Amino acid sequence: MIRAAARGFFRALARLEDWLVAGLTAALVLLAGAQIVARLVFDSGWGSLEPALRAMVLWIALLGAMIASREDRHLAIDALSRFLGGGAARAVRAIVYLGAAGVTALLAWYSLALVRTEYESATIAFAHVPAWAIEAMMPFAFAAMTLRFVIHAFLPPRPESAPITPAAP
């Protein structure tokens, strides 16, 4: 029962991430294109669009990192585990993933502190959007990556990350 609920939650989160990154990317391209046309053709533009586009880039990057950690397709420093097999490879893999989880947990913690500071200072990012609302994606994304790294630490490696055997001389 709990396992099925967890699977449903993670599936819904994955769909949300996919839709958000696709929607934000489409909006980014369309708005940036409209801004270029407005500047070239009408010699005008939208003043607060540039910071909004930067915020969209931040969110797209964080969502992309979340998706990469979800699919276990992120950058990893695990060259040693590729040459090992069996229990040694699993141990090295767990250490690497738990180390990554530690780093992303620290990033989540300190980005949450940044969001709190921005909330207290009432900084405006663009238009009437507060900076903390834009930055709130950071602790959420890093916390999600932390959870995924912990989960991946105890899962078997994907087939394409099987041990490399040295070529015969």
Buried (B, 14 or more C-beta within 10 A) or exposed (E): EEEEEEEEEBEEEBEEBEEBBEEBBEBBEEBBEEBEEBEEEEEEBBEEBEBBBEBBBBBBEBBBBBBBBBEBEBEBEBEEBBEBEEEEBBEBBBBBBBEBBEEBBEBBEEBBEBBEEBBEEEEEBBEEBBBBBBBBBBBBBBBBBBBBBBBBBEEEBEEEBEEEEEEEE
